[in-house]
Amino acid sequence: MLALLFLACTADPGDTQLDTNPDDTDTGGDTDTGDTDTGDGDDTGDDTDTGDGGLRDIRDEMARNADACAIIGGHDDVPAAQQYYWGEFLGDEATGWTGDEAWYLFGNEAWYARGLEDCEIWFTVTAEVASKGACSGCDVGLIAEAAVDTDRTTCPDAQVEGYATMTEPYAVELLGDGSVDWYFPGSGTYFADGYWDASGMNYLADDGCTLPSD
């Protein structure tokens, strides 16, 4: 579950699975669910609405900026990828939620020079109502269970290792303009924003840069 891996740069001791890469050198998780373009356009895809009720796709707001990931620890040619985490939960408090989460990696030129490509790790998700924890201003809490979807995952096995299944609690604040803020309930730490409507809600988090897993 991608979102579950969030916020490597502001780790929450009360929440688990906040970083998808033990060797992550984050400086702080893309938009097309199948894009492996190595170009440098500002928008990584042309996703449109998802969800039964026309839920706006937050991935349309992703922008590729992997070149900045080349400068790490005083070096300017580090093979690295920009990482985005995205999730969509369809359902409601009465019935629970089902959906997907994804971890998108967009490489820089040094990443491609190593023979690596842009890739995605996909998860199927189910969630049910849970405590809002420390997020006193949130409208609902939920606990999500995620399992990797190997059919849709394009990243190498080494990048996926250790994340076959995950559990993560979330707390969400539904705003009147149709947007939603996402928090970790253990600490009340904000980690992503997104959209919501009658069909469900989604999120997107930019989690900076990560190194190859091999």
PyMOL commands that set and color helices and strands:
alter all, ss='L'
color gray80, all
select helices_A, chain A and resi 2-5+8-10+58-61+66-70+109-113+157-160
alter helices_A, ss='H'
color red, helices_A
select strands_A, chain A and resi 81-92+96-107+119-130+140-148+165-174+179-184+189-197+200-210
alter strands_A, ss='S'
color yellow, strands_A
deselect
rebuild
show_as cartoon
